[in-house]
C-alpha cells in the first residue's frame, strides 16, 4: 500500500509453540502487514525462522520499556499459560485485545496456583463477578472455573475487543448487565482455502478424522461408540483417527480401552501432538471429518475451519459457534448427539459420494467468501483504527 504504515506491536505466541493461536498468528501476520509495520512481541525462546526472517521480533520485557514507540498494539489473548504475561501487560499497556476464548478462568487459575500471579484468582473473581462468585469459589473451585469467565478486567482495560463469533459476544452480554457494544467487533477467523487433491480411497482407504486437543468436552467417546455402531466400521480399509494430544494425557488410554471393549481397537488410533506438515497430511488424506463439542466457552474451532477450507465433508453438532456454520456446508447433528446419530451420519456420508462432494464444495465456498485472509486483514485494520480513534485509553500512548 502507498501510505506510510503505522507501527504495530503484535503480541502473541508464535510457532513452534504448541498453541492454536500461534499458528493463527502465523497465517494472519503477512496479510496484516499490508496495513502496518509489524513488530512481533513474544515471551518464548525461539520463533520459527520463516517468521523471524521476515519480521522484527522482540522479547516482552523489551517491549514493556518501549511500548510508547508504537502507534498501535494488538494482543492475541487465549485461555492458556502461553498468554500468562498478558495478564500483567493489560494493566500497564493499552491495547486492542483479540479474545480467542471468552473464558480466561483456566489461565487465571493456573497463574494463581503456580504463584506466577499471586492472588489473581481472588482479585478477578471479585472484580468480574462480585462477592457471590467469591463465595461460590470457596465452595467448589472446579465448578467455579467452569461457570465464570473472569475476563472483565481484560475487557475493561482494552482499547477494543475482537471476538470471532456471535456466540462469543452473546456469552459476554449474558454475563454483564451493561456492555458497550461499540467496544466490540466480530471478525471471522482467518483461513486460506487449500487445493488438496481428492483422497484416493481405493488406495489409501477411507479415513474418518477428528482434529485438535482431545478432551471429554469434544465427546470423543461418542465418536468412538458411533463409529463402532456404523456399518462402515465393519469394512476393510476404514479407520478412525484422532489427530492431536489428549488432556489429560491419560485420557487417550481410556479412549483406546473403550475402542478395545467395542472390538474396534485395530481401527482406532490417536496420534498425539503432530507438527504442521503431518497435520496437513492427515487433512489431505481424510475422507470424512467429525468435530463434536459440549460446554462451549465462546471459542472458535480452528480445526473446523481447516477441514472446511480443505474441502473435506464435515460432521458437527449444533453447539456453540458450530451453530453459525451454514447448514448446507456440513452435516449438522443435534446439540447432544447419541452414538446412533453419529453412526447414521458416518454411514450416510460414506454411502453418498455426491452428498460428500456437495457439502465439501459449499464449505469451501463459505470459507473463501467469509474467512479469506485479505478480507479478514482488512476488517482487522478497520476495527483497530476505529478503536484507537474513539478511545480515550489510547491517549496513554501519546509520545
Secondary structure as GFF3:
##gff-version 3
##sequence-region A 1 399
A	DSSP	beta_strand	6	11	.	.	.	ID=ss1
A	DSSP	alpha_helix	20	32	.	.	.	ID=ss2
A	DSSP	beta_strand	36	42	.	.	.	ID=ss3
A	DSSP	alpha_helix	49	52	.	.	.	ID=ss4
A	DSSP	beta_strand	56	59	.	.	.	ID=ss5
A	DSSP	alpha_helix	60	66	.	.	.	ID=ss6
A	DSSP	three_ten_helix	67	69	.	.	.	ID=ss7
A	DSSP	beta_strand	72	77	.	.	.	ID=ss8
A	DSSP	three_ten_helix	81	83	.	.	.	ID=ss9
A	DSSP	alpha_helix	84	92	.	.	.	ID=ss10
A	DSSP	beta_strand	96	99	.	.	.	ID=ss11
A	DSSP	alpha_helix	105	113	.	.	.	ID=ss12
A	DSSP	alpha_helix	120	139	.	.	.	ID=ss13
A	DSSP	alpha_helix	141	147	.	.	.	ID=ss14
A	DSSP	alpha_helix	152	157	.	.	.	ID=ss15
A	DSSP	beta_strand	160	163	.	.	.	ID=ss16
A	DSSP	alpha_helix	166	175	.	.	.	ID=ss17
A	DSSP	three_ten_helix	181	183	.	.	.	ID=ss18
A	DSSP	beta_strand	184	186	.	.	.	ID=ss19
A	DSSP	alpha_helix	201	204	.	.	.	ID=ss20
A	DSSP	beta_strand	206	211	.	.	.	ID=ss21
A	DSSP	three_ten_helix	216	218	.	.	.	ID=ss22
A	DSSP	alpha_helix	220	229	.	.	.	ID=ss23
A	DSSP	three_ten_helix	232	234	.	.	.	ID=ss24
A	DSSP	beta_strand	238	243	.	.	.	ID=ss25
A	DSSP	alpha_helix	251	261	.	.	.	ID=ss26
A	DSSP	three_ten_helix	265	267	.	.	.	ID=ss27
A	DSSP	beta_strand	268	270	.	.	.	ID=ss28
A	DSSP	alpha_helix	276	285	.	.	.	ID=ss29
A	DSSP	beta_strand	288	291	.	.	.	ID=ss30
A	DSSP	alpha_helix	302	309	.	.	.	ID=ss31
A	DSSP	beta_strand	313	317	.	.	.	ID=ss32
A	DSSP	three_ten_helix	320	324	.	.	.	ID=ss33
A	DSSP	three_ten_helix	327	329	.	.	.	ID=ss34
A	DSSP	beta_strand	331	333	.	.	.	ID=ss35
A	DSSP	alpha_helix	339	351	.	.	.	ID=ss36
A	DSSP	alpha_helix	353	370	.	.	.	ID=ss37
A	DSSP	alpha_helix	373	390	.	.	.	ID=ss38
A	DSSP	three_ten_helix	393	397	.	.	.	ID=ss39
###
